[in-house]
Every structure is written in structure tokens, then in C-alpha cells.
């Protein structure tokens, strides 16, 4: 018997044991539950038709970060232009260093 067959047999044995344990807790005169009534496609699609239209009141009011107390501002607000200028300056510094090392 190879490993796959052993695993399948073990799974079957465990499933049978679990089923026996479940049935042990069920009284003998109990009936099987009735199956749920089947829903057709029209009934299943009905909740999608009841989508509430968007209203501006549903969205939170935008908050100006500069109006918040400094303790409530978890991140530093940076200006895009000053950030780009700092990045270009840093890039030029790195390039100058690499070029200086190359020619030395």
C-alpha cells in the first residue's frame, strides 16, 4: 500500500469516526432536516436592485491637516515641489560622488 492510499484510508476512517460521534448525540426518532427551498435567479438578484443611491452626506467631511493639533498629526506633511527639489539635489550629490570615485 503506497502513501497516498494510506492517507485516503486514514481520511475515510476519521470521517466514519466523526460521523459515528455525531450520530451518537442525535436521538433515534429525529428526522433529517428539510432542504431549504431553492431560490431562482430573480430572487437572488433582488438584493442588488435595492442599492441605496449615493449621497454626499455618506462621505466624511475632509479635514485640513494643518488645523489638527500637532499630537494628532501622525505624519509630516511635505510639499511636493520641495520634496522633488531635495530629491534632485540628493541625486546630483550621489552622481558627483560616483563620478569623482571613477576618475580618481
Secondary structure, DSSP 8 states (H G I E B T S, - for coil): --HHHHHHHHHHHHHHHHHHHHHHTS-TT-----------HHHHHHHHHT-----GGGS-----GGGS-GGG--S----HHHHHHHHHHHHHHHHHHHHHHHH-
